[in-house]
Amino acid sequence: MMLTKLAHYVMITGAVFFVSACSGPSGFKAHGEFVQAHLVNNPDLQINFLHVDDFQLHYRDIGNAKKAIVVWVHGTPGSWADGAYLTRDSDFLSEIKVVLVERPGWGASQFLESPRPVTSFDEIGRLIQPMLKKLKEEYPDTPLVLAGHSWGGSLVPSIALDYPELVDKVLVLSGGLDPTLTKPRWYNKFASTALGNAVIGDGLRKANVEMYALSPQLSILSKRWSGLSQAIIVVQGDRDKLVNPKNADFARSVLPTGNSAVLVLENQGHMLQLERIDLVQRCVKALIGNNLSECR
């Protein structure tokens, strides 16, 4: 009994830390209400399923691809809806198609026979590639911006490196990039024990698996940065308690000069897609217009 109470206490402490490190409860509530009110039954939001062998990729899209396509890749845990606020500006959507991807292993993006977490950057890229190819075939002259938040932000440079013919620009938001700064923390270690695993839900279990995989995947990526040819912007909050702000320094040290920008926001936490969607949109437009300094 005492161990069970201790386990619950530790996980509650971790949950409180997570919420306080991100946006407050009211921020998550408002986001959820927006999704329910404006997206769940929105006839303009197209629901897509792309099948390759036993794998099904789920994504949703809205908007007009006059100037660009933005493919949003969520963090962990997460879903396609994490990028919902990108869809609320009608002027933005009049020129830019927003594609909200459910990362492999989450939601309806699954291996149908045997669903499992997918933690390899290389494998995730191969599973998303058919969607990127389809978009490029439909809009061959339209630049495609691959944007990722948190774990998704760590991932998107790898996909850009693997498929430079499909990805034109890269936007990293609150994404860990330094292998030494992205190792599991105390709550990840507790959650990986039998006791911790018994008291957390399936979503946090999968998230924990991904957090253990992150640093090794970034170690692989660290040998490839010089090959990145696309323009890239990295945005990091200096009050982020989930991703070490020093990742911005790492980004400056490895990104090719002349085609990259690193922006550190004062008094900003982790959840840029909830708290600074205006900035996210400006950064997308800065990439499209090849004027990275406009991301500010």
C-alpha positions in Angstrom: 0.0 0.0 0.0 2.8 2.4 0.9 4.6 1.7 -2.3 1.5 2.3 -4.4 0.9 5.6 -2.6 4.5 6.5 -3.2 4.3 5.6 -6.9 1.2 7.7 -7.3 2.8 10.6 -5.5 5.9 10.5 -7.8 3.8 10.3 -10.9 1.5 13.2 -9.8 4.6 15.2 -9.0 5.9 14.5 -12.5 2.6 15.4 -14.0 2.5 18.7 -12.1 6.0 19.4 -13.3 5.0 18.7 -16.9 2.0 21.0 -16.8 3.8 23.8 -15.1 6.7 23.4 -17.6 4.3 23.7 -20.5 1.2 25.8 -20.6 -1.1 26.0 -17.7 -4.3 23.9 -17.4 -6.3 26.7 -18.8 -4.1 26.7 -21.9 -4.7 23.0 -22.5 -8.4 23.4 -21.8 -8.8 26.3 -24.3 -6.9 24.3 -26.9 -9.1 21.2 -26.4 -12.3 23.4 -26.7 -11.0 24.9 -29.9 -10.4 21.4 -31.4 -13.9 20.3 -30.5 -15.6 23.4 -31.6 -13.7 24.1 -34.9 -12.0 21.0 -36.1 -13.7 17.8 -35.1 -16.7 18.3 -37.4 -15.2 20.9 -39.7 -16.1 19.9 -43.3 -13.1 21.9 -44.7 -10.7 19.8 -42.6 -9.9 16.8 -44.8 -9.3 13.4 -43.1 -6.7 11.3 -44.9 -5.4 7.8 -44.5 -2.4 6.6 -46.6 -1.7 2.9 -46.6 1.7 1.3 -47.4 1.7 -2.4 -46.9 0.5 -3.0 -43.3 1.1 0.6 -42.2 -1.6 3.3 -42.1 -0.7 7.0 -41.9 -3.4 9.4 -40.6 -3.2 13.1 -41.4 -5.6 16.0 -41.8 -5.3 19.1 -44.0 -6.9 22.4 -44.6 -6.2 25.6 -46.5 -5.0 26.6 -50.0 -1.5 25.8 -51.2 -1.0 29.1 -53.0 2.3 30.1 -51.3 3.3 27.0 -49.3 2.4 23.8 -47.5 3.2 23.4 -43.8 3.5 19.8 -42.6 3.1 19.8 -38.8 4.8 17.0 -36.7 3.8 16.8 -33.1 5.7 15.9 -29.9 5.4 13.2 -27.4 2.8 12.4 -26.3 0.6 14.0 -28.9 -1.7 13.8 -31.9 -2.5 15.6 -35.1 -4.6 18.1 -33.1 -1.5 19.5 -31.4 -1.1 21.9 -34.3 -4.7 23.0 -34.3 -4.1 26.7 -33.8 -2.3 26.9 -37.1 -5.8 26.4 -38.6 -7.6 29.3 -36.9 -6.3 32.2 -39.0 -8.4 32.4 -42.2 -5.8 34.8 -43.9 -3.0 32.3 -43.2 -5.1 29.4 -44.6 -6.0 31.4 -47.7 -2.4 31.1 -48.9 -1.0 28.1 -47.0 -2.1 24.6 -46.7 -1.7 23.1 -43.2 -1.1 19.4 -43.0 -1.4 17.9 -39.4 0.3 14.5 -39.3 -0.2 11.9 -36.6 3.3 10.5 -36.1 3.8 6.8 -36.6 2.9 4.9 -33.5 0.3 7.5 -32.3 -3.5 7.6 -32.8 -4.5 6.1 -36.1 -1.0 6.1 -37.6 -0.2 2.5 -36.9 1.0 -0.9 -38.1 -2.5 -2.4 -38.4 -1.6 -6.0 -37.5 0.8 -5.2 -34.6 0.7 -1.6 -33.4 3.9 -0.5 -31.7 5.9 2.6 -30.9 8.1 3.8 -33.7 11.2 5.5 -32.4 13.8 5.4 -35.2 14.1 8.7 -37.1 14.9 6.7 -40.2 11.9 4.5 -40.0 9.5 7.4 -39.2 10.9 9.2 -42.2 10.2 6.2 -44.5 6.7 5.9 -43.2 5.9 9.6 -43.7 7.7 9.9 -47.0 4.8 8.6 -49.2 2.7 11.5 -47.9 5.4 14.0 -48.6 5.8 12.6 -52.1 2.1 12.8 -52.7 2.0 16.4 -51.7 4.9 17.2 -53.9 3.3 15.5 -56.8 0.1 17.4 -56.3 1.9 20.8 -55.7 5.2 20.5 -57.5 5.9 24.2 -57.5 4.9 24.9 -54.0 7.5 25.0 -51.2 7.0 22.5 -48.4 7.9 23.5 -44.9 8.4 20.7 -42.4 7.6 22.0 -38.9 8.1 20.0 -35.7 7.5 20.7 -32.1 9.3 19.1 -29.2 10.1 15.4 -30.1 8.8 16.3 -33.5 11.2 19.2 -33.7 14.1 16.8 -33.0 12.9 14.6 -35.8 12.2 16.9 -38.7 15.9 17.8 -39.6 16.5 14.0 -40.1 13.6 13.7 -42.5 14.8 16.8 -44.4 18.2 15.2 -44.7 16.8 12.0 -46.0 14.4 13.5 -48.5 15.8 16.9 -49.7 13.8 16.6 -52.9 10.5 16.6 -50.8 11.3 19.1 -48.0 12.2 22.7 -48.9 12.3 24.4 -45.5 12.6 23.2 -41.8 11.1 24.8 -38.7 12.2 23.4 -35.3 10.1 24.5 -32.3 11.3 23.7 -28.7 13.1 20.7 -30.1 16.0 19.0 -28.4 19.0 18.7 -30.8 22.0 18.0 -28.6 22.4 14.3 -27.7 24.0 15.2 -24.4 21.1 17.4 -23.3 18.3 15.1 -24.2 18.9 12.1 -22.0 16.1 10.7 -19.9 15.3 12.6 -16.7 14.3 11.3 -13.2 10.7 10.9 -14.1 11.5 9.0 -17.3 13.7 6.7 -15.2 11.0 6.1 -12.6 8.4 5.5 -15.3 10.6 2.8 -16.8 10.5 0.8 -13.6 7.9 -1.9 -13.0 6.3 0.2 -10.3 6.2 3.4 -12.4 5.0 1.5 -15.5 2.1 0.1 -13.5 0.6 3.5 -12.6 1.0 5.5 -15.9 -1.3 5.3 -18.9 -0.5 4.0 -22.3 0.2 7.4 -23.8 2.9 8.2 -21.2 4.4 4.7 -21.6 4.8 5.3 -25.3 6.2 8.8 -24.6 8.7 7.3 -22.2 9.9 4.8 -24.8 10.4 7.7 -27.2 12.3 9.8 -24.6 14.8 6.9 -24.1 15.3 6.6 -27.8 15.8 10.4 -28.4 19.4 10.8 -27.4 20.7 7.8 -29.4 18.8 9.0 -32.5 20.2 12.5 -32.1 23.7 11.0 -31.8 23.2 9.5 -35.3 21.9 12.9 -36.5 24.8 14.8 -35.1 27.1 13.3 -37.7 24.9 14.6 -40.6 24.3 18.3 -39.9 26.8 19.5 -42.5 24.7 17.9 -45.2 21.6 19.9 -44.5 20.9 22.0 -47.6 17.5 23.5 -46.7 16.9 26.8 -44.9 16.1 26.1 -41.2 14.9 28.1 -38.3 15.2 26.9 -34.7 13.0 28.6 -32.0 13.7 27.9 -28.3 12.2 29.4 -25.1 14.7 30.4 -22.4 12.2 29.2 -19.7 11.6 25.8 -21.3 11.7 23.2 -18.5 11.3 20.2 -20.8 13.9 21.0 -23.4 17.1 22.5 -22.2 17.5 26.1 -23.6 21.2 25.3 -24.2 20.0 23.3 -27.2 19.9 26.7 -29.0 23.6 27.0 -28.5 24.1 23.5 -29.9 22.0 24.5 -33.0 24.2 27.6 -33.6 27.3 25.4 -33.5 26.1 22.8 -36.0 23.8 24.5 -38.5 25.2 25.7 -41.8 25.8 29.5 -41.6 24.0 31.7 -44.1 21.0 29.5 -44.4 19.9 29.2 -40.8 18.6 31.2 -37.9 18.3 30.4 -34.1 15.8 32.5 -32.1 15.8 32.4 -28.3 12.6 33.8 -26.8 12.8 35.5 -23.4 10.4 34.3 -20.7 9.0 31.6 -22.9 8.3 28.0 -22.0 7.8 24.9 -24.1 4.4 25.1 -25.7 5.0 27.5 -28.6 2.1 26.1 -30.6 -0.3 27.1 -27.8 1.2 30.3 -26.6 2.9 31.9 -29.7 1.1 30.7 -32.8 1.5 34.2 -34.2 5.2 33.8 -34.0 5.1 30.3 -35.5 3.1 31.7 -38.5 5.7 34.5 -38.9 8.5 32.0 -38.9 6.7 30.0 -41.6 6.3 33.1 -43.7 10.0 34.0 -43.1 11.1 30.6 -44.5 8.8 30.9 -47.5 10.1 34.4 -48.3 13.7 33.5 -47.7 14.0 36.2 -45.2 14.8 34.4 -42.0 15.3 37.5 -39.9 11.5 38.1 -40.1 11.1 35.2 -37.7 11.0 37.4 -34.5 
